[in-house]
Amino acid sequence: QLQLVESGGGLVQPGGSLRLSCIASGFNLENYAIGWFRQAPGEEREGVSAITNTGGTATYADSVKGRFTISRDNAKNTVYLQMNSLKSEDSGVYYCAAGDRVVVGTPLPGPYDFDYWGQGTQVTVSI
């Protein structure tokens, strides 16, 4: 069974950091580009970052550039999202998604470009 599982979310104060992980099971992640998305209550799901299957190219939403870093370890079938200098507006449920026909570039690929999704992990940035 193909599955993506996110972890690493939680409650953090503004200015703090979190590292999210996305672990794949049932398939070889090295064949897939990965995207991170987030969704706040009442808002549409928005792209945060994406990375090619080899890790050679990564893109970011303007709102997170310079603060977030996406990376991957294909040997561990895992993709990470390091989030620094967190702001309250970064709060939401974060999802990872995998696709084998995704073009990673500007603009960020959209949700419909991806085939497999995790269940999400909650990130709350608050005092």
C-alpha atoms as an extended CHARMM CRD file, in Angstrom:
* protein
*
       127  EXT
         1         1  GLN       CA              0.0000000000        0.0000000000        0.0000000000  PROA      1               0.0000000000
         2         2  LEU       CA              1.4000000000        3.3760000000       -1.0470000000  PROA      2               0.0000000000
         3         3  GLN       CA              1.5230000000        5.7070000000        1.9140000000  PROA      3               0.0000000000
         4         4  LEU       CA              3.0200000000        9.0380000000        2.9450000000  PROA      4               0.0000000000
         5         5  VAL       CA              3.2060000000        9.9440000000        6.6170000000  PROA      5               0.0000000000
         6         6  GLU       CA              4.0810000000       13.4060000000        7.8890000000  PROA      6               0.0000000000
         7         7  SER       CA              5.4630000000       14.1140000000       11.3410000000  PROA      7               0.0000000000
         8         8  GLY       CA              7.2100000000       16.8660000000       13.2730000000  PROA      8               0.0000000000
         9         9  GLY       CA              4.3920000000       19.3460000000       13.6410000000  PROA      9               0.0000000000
        10        10  GLY       CA              3.5200000000       21.0010000000       16.9150000000  PROA      10              0.0000000000
        11        11  LEU       CA              3.1410000000       24.2370000000       18.8180000000  PROA      11              0.0000000000
        12        12  VAL       CA              6.0030000000       26.7180000000       18.5740000000  PROA      12              0.0000000000
        13        13  GLN       CA              6.4540000000       30.3600000000       19.4610000000  PROA      13              0.0000000000
        14        14  PRO       CA              6.9890000000       33.0050000000       16.7750000000  PROA      14              0.0000000000
        15        15  GLY       CA             10.6070000000       32.9890000000       15.7000000000  PROA      15              0.0000000000
        16        16  GLY       CA             10.9910000000       29.3160000000       16.5150000000  PROA      16              0.0000000000
        17        17  SER       CA             11.7840000000       26.3460000000       14.2930000000  PROA      17              0.0000000000
        18        18  LEU       CA             10.3180000000       22.9980000000       13.3720000000  PROA      18              0.0000000000
        19        19  ARG       CA             11.4370000000       20.2310000000       11.0450000000  PROA      19              0.0000000000
        20        20  LEU       CA              8.7450000000       18.2620000000        9.2880000000  PROA      20              0.0000000000
        21        21  SER       CA              9.3770000000       14.7980000000        7.8960000000  PROA      21              0.0000000000
        22        22  CYS       CA              7.5270000000       12.9310000000        5.1810000000  PROA      22              0.0000000000
        23        23  ILE       CA              8.2060000000        9.2100000000        5.0950000000  PROA      23              0.0000000000
        24        24  ALA       CA              7.0710000000        7.0220000000        2.2180000000  PROA      24              0.0000000000
        25        25  SER       CA              6.1710000000        3.3700000000        2.4230000000  PROA      25              0.0000000000
        26        26  GLY       CA              5.0690000000        0.9630000000       -0.2470000000  PROA      26              0.0000000000
        27        27  PHE       CA              6.9410000000        2.7470000000       -3.0190000000  PROA      27              0.0000000000
        28        28  ASN       CA             10.3700000000        4.0880000000       -3.8630000000  PROA      28              0.0000000000
        29        29  LEU       CA             10.3530000000        7.8190000000       -3.2280000000  PROA      29              0.0000000000
        30        30  GLU       CA             13.3870000000        8.4500000000       -5.4400000000  PROA      30              0.0000000000
        31        31  ASN       CA             11.1410000000        8.2260000000       -8.4980000000  PROA      31              0.0000000000
        32        32  TYR       CA              8.9010000000       11.0520000000       -7.3180000000  PROA      32              0.0000000000
        33        33  ALA       CA              9.0050000000       14.7830000000       -6.9410000000  PROA      33              0.0000000000
        34        34  ILE       CA              7.6860000000       15.9120000000       -3.5730000000  PROA      34              0.0000000000
        35        35  GLY       CA              5.6700000000       18.9570000000       -2.6520000000  PROA      35              0.0000000000
        36        36  TRP       CA              4.7960000000       20.4590000000        0.6950000000  PROA      36              0.0000000000
        37        37  PHE       CA              1.4540000000       22.2180000000        1.0140000000  PROA      37              0.0000000000
        38        38  ARG       CA             -0.3480000000       23.8550000000        3.8970000000  PROA      38              0.0000000000
        39        39  GLN       CA             -3.9230000000       24.7160000000        4.6780000000  PROA      39              0.0000000000
        40        40  ALA       CA             -5.2430000000       27.0780000000        7.3140000000  PROA      40              0.0000000000
        41        41  PRO       CA             -8.8630000000       26.9230000000        8.4980000000  PROA      41              0.0000000000
        42        42  GLY       CA            -11.1780000000       28.4570000000        5.9080000000  PROA      42              0.0000000000
        43        43  GLU       CA             -8.3490000000       28.8390000000        3.4150000000  PROA      43              0.0000000000
        44        44  GLU       CA             -7.4070000000       26.9920000000        0.2540000000  PROA      44              0.0000000000
        45        45  ARG       CA             -4.5050000000       24.5940000000        0.2330000000  PROA      45              0.0000000000
        46        46  GLU       CA             -1.3780000000       26.4510000000       -0.8640000000  PROA      46              0.0000000000
        47        47  GLY       CA              1.9760000000       25.2800000000       -2.0950000000  PROA      47              0.0000000000
        48        48  VAL       CA              4.9450000000       25.8660000000        0.1780000000  PROA      48              0.0000000000
        49        49  SER       CA              7.8360000000       24.1160000000       -1.5140000000  PROA      49              0.0000000000
        50        50  ALA       CA              8.7070000000       21.3920000000       -3.9890000000  PROA      50              0.0000000000
        51        51  ILE       CA             11.7680000000       19.3220000000       -4.8420000000  PROA      51              0.0000000000
        52        52  THR       CA             12.6950000000       17.1260000000       -7.7670000000  PROA      52              0.0000000000
        53        53  ASN       CA             13.1820000000       13.3850000000       -7.3730000000  PROA      53              0.0000000000
        54        54  THR       CA             16.9660000000       13.7680000000       -7.2780000000  PROA      54              0.0000000000
        55        55  GLY       CA             16.9290000000       16.8080000000       -5.0070000000  PROA      55              0.0000000000
        56        56  GLY       CA             18.6950000000       18.8540000000       -7.6560000000  PROA      56              0.0000000000
        57        57  THR       CA             16.0470000000       21.5540000000       -7.8870000000  PROA      57              0.0000000000
        58        58  ALA       CA             13.8840000000       23.0630000000       -5.1730000000  PROA      58              0.0000000000
        59        59  THR       CA             11.3810000000       25.8940000000       -5.2770000000  PROA      59              0.0000000000
        60        60  TYR       CA              9.5960000000       27.9040000000       -2.6110000000  PROA      60              0.0000000000
        61        61  ALA       CA              6.6150000000       30.1420000000       -2.1580000000  PROA      61              0.0000000000
        62        62  ASP       CA              7.6500000000       33.7820000000       -1.7970000000  PROA      62              0.0000000000
        63        63  SER       CA              6.2000000000       33.8220000000        1.7050000000  PROA      63              0.0000000000
        64        64  VAL       CA              8.7040000000       31.2300000000        2.9650000000  PROA      64              0.0000000000
        65        65  LYS       CA             11.8200000000       31.9510000000        0.9020000000  PROA      65              0.0000000000
        66        66  GLY       CA             14.8740000000       32.3440000000        3.0850000000  PROA      66              0.0000000000
        67        67  ARG       CA             13.1190000000       30.7390000000        6.0710000000  PROA      67              0.0000000000
        68        68  PHE       CA             12.1760000000       27.2390000000        4.8860000000  PROA      68              0.0000000000
        69        69  THR       CA             14.4250000000       24.5960000000        3.3540000000  PROA      69              0.0000000000
        70        70  ILE       CA             13.2650000000       21.4340000000        1.6370000000  PROA      70              0.0000000000
        71        71  SER       CA             15.5920000000       18.4490000000        1.3910000000  PROA      71              0.0000000000
        72        72  ARG       CA             15.4140000000       14.7360000000        0.8530000000  PROA      72              0.0000000000
        73        73  ASP       CA             17.2240000000       11.5410000000        1.7320000000  PROA      73              0.0000000000
        74        74  ASN       CA             16.2090000000        8.9680000000       -0.8270000000  PROA      74              0.0000000000
        75        75  ALA       CA             18.1070000000        6.2430000000        1.0010000000  PROA      75              0.0000000000
        76        76  LYS       CA             15.6960000000        6.7920000000        3.8990000000  PROA      76              0.0000000000
        77        77  ASN       CA             12.6870000000        7.3510000000        1.6390000000  PROA      77              0.0000000000
        78        78  THR       CA             12.1890000000       10.6350000000        3.4690000000  PROA      78              0.0000000000
        79        79  VAL       CA             11.7160000000       14.3030000000        2.6090000000  PROA      79              0.0000000000
        80        80  TYR       CA             12.1530000000       17.1080000000        5.1120000000  PROA      80              0.0000000000
        81        81  LEU       CA             10.9510000000       20.6570000000        5.5040000000  PROA      81              0.0000000000
        82        82  GLN       CA             13.0730000000       22.7390000000        7.8440000000  PROA      82              0.0000000000
        83        83  MET       CA             11.0900000000       25.7580000000        8.9820000000  PROA      83              0.0000000000
        84        84  ASN       CA             12.8830000000       28.6170000000       10.7060000000  PROA      84              0.0000000000
        85        85  SER       CA             11.8030000000       32.0670000000       11.8790000000  PROA      85              0.0000000000
        86        86  LEU       CA              8.2350000000       30.8680000000       12.0540000000  PROA      86              0.0000000000
        87        87  LYS       CA              5.4030000000       33.3660000000       11.9720000000  PROA      87              0.0000000000
        88        88  SER       CA              1.7950000000       33.0960000000       13.0710000000  PROA      88              0.0000000000
        89        89  GLU       CA              0.7360000000       33.0900000000        9.4340000000  PROA      89              0.0000000000
        90        90  ASP       CA              2.6800000000       29.8490000000        8.9200000000  PROA      90              0.0000000000
        91        91  SER       CA              0.1270000000       28.0070000000       11.0530000000  PROA      91              0.0000000000
        92        92  GLY       CA             -1.9200000000       25.3050000000        9.4000000000  PROA      92              0.0000000000
        93        93  VAL       CA             -2.0000000000       21.6620000000        8.4880000000  PROA      93              0.0000000000
        94        94  TYR       CA              1.0470000000       20.7240000000        6.4460000000  PROA      94              0.0000000000
        95        95  TYR       CA              0.8040000000       18.0030000000        3.8370000000  PROA      95              0.0000000000
        96        96  CYS       CA              3.4060000000       16.2820000000        1.7130000000  PROA      96              0.0000000000
        97        97  ALA       CA              2.5420000000       14.9340000000       -1.7030000000  PROA      97              0.0000000000
        98        98  ALA       CA              4.3140000000       12.8190000000       -4.3230000000  PROA      98              0.0000000000
        99        99  GLY       CA              4.0430000000       12.8620000000       -8.0870000000  PROA      99              0.0000000000
       100       100  ASP       CA              6.0500000000       11.3120000000      -10.9090000000  PROA      100             0.0000000000
       101       101  ARG       CA              5.0880000000       13.8580000000      -13.6080000000  PROA      101             0.0000000000
       102       102  VAL       CA              5.5990000000       17.0590000000      -11.6540000000  PROA      102             0.0000000000
       103       103  VAL       CA              7.5010000000       19.9780000000      -13.1360000000  PROA      103             0.0000000000
       104       104  VAL       CA              9.3600000000       21.6320000000      -10.2810000000  PROA      104             0.0000000000
       105       105  GLY       CA              9.8510000000       25.2800000000      -11.0580000000  PROA      105             0.0000000000
       106       106  THR       CA              8.2510000000       28.7000000000      -10.8950000000  PROA      106             0.0000000000
       107       107  PRO       CA              5.3790000000       28.9230000000      -10.3100000000  PROA      107             0.0000000000
       108       108  LEU       CA              5.1360000000       26.1540000000       -7.7530000000  PROA      108             0.0000000000
       109       109  PRO       CA              3.3240000000       23.0350000000       -8.9280000000  PROA      109             0.0000000000
       110       110  GLY       CA             -0.2710000000       22.8800000000       -7.7760000000  PROA      110             0.0000000000
       111       111  PRO       CA             -2.1000000000       20.2430000000       -5.7710000000  PROA      111             0.0000000000
       112       112  TYR       CA             -3.5160000000       18.5710000000       -8.8940000000  PROA      112             0.0000000000
       113       113  ASP       CA              0.0040000000       17.8100000000      -10.1150000000  PROA      113             0.0000000000
       114       114  PHE       CA              0.4890000000       15.2790000000       -7.3260000000  PROA      114             0.0000000000
       115       115  ASP       CA             -0.8670000000       11.7650000000       -7.0350000000  PROA      115             0.0000000000
       116       116  TYR       CA             -0.2600000000       10.6740000000       -3.4520000000  PROA      116             0.0000000000
       117       117  TRP       CA             -0.8960000000       12.5900000000       -0.2380000000  PROA      117             0.0000000000
       118       118  GLY       CA             -0.1810000000       12.2110000000        3.4400000000  PROA      118             0.0000000000
       119       119  GLN       CA             -2.7180000000       12.8340000000        6.1750000000  PROA      119             0.0000000000
       120       120  GLY       CA             -1.1040000000       16.0730000000        7.3440000000  PROA      120             0.0000000000
       121       121  THR       CA              0.5560000000       17.3630000000       10.4720000000  PROA      121             0.0000000000
       122       122  GLN       CA             -0.5880000000       20.4000000000       12.4390000000  PROA      122             0.0000000000
       123       123  VAL       CA              1.7410000000       23.3740000000       12.8570000000  PROA      123             0.0000000000
       124       124  THR       CA              0.6750000000       26.1170000000       15.2420000000  PROA      124             0.0000000000
       125       125  VAL       CA              2.7770000000       29.2340000000       15.6920000000  PROA      125             0.0000000000
       126       126  SER       CA              1.5690000000       31.1580000000       18.6940000000  PROA      126             0.0000000000
       127       127  ILE       CA              2.7180000000       32.8210000000       21.8990000000  PROA      127             0.0000000000
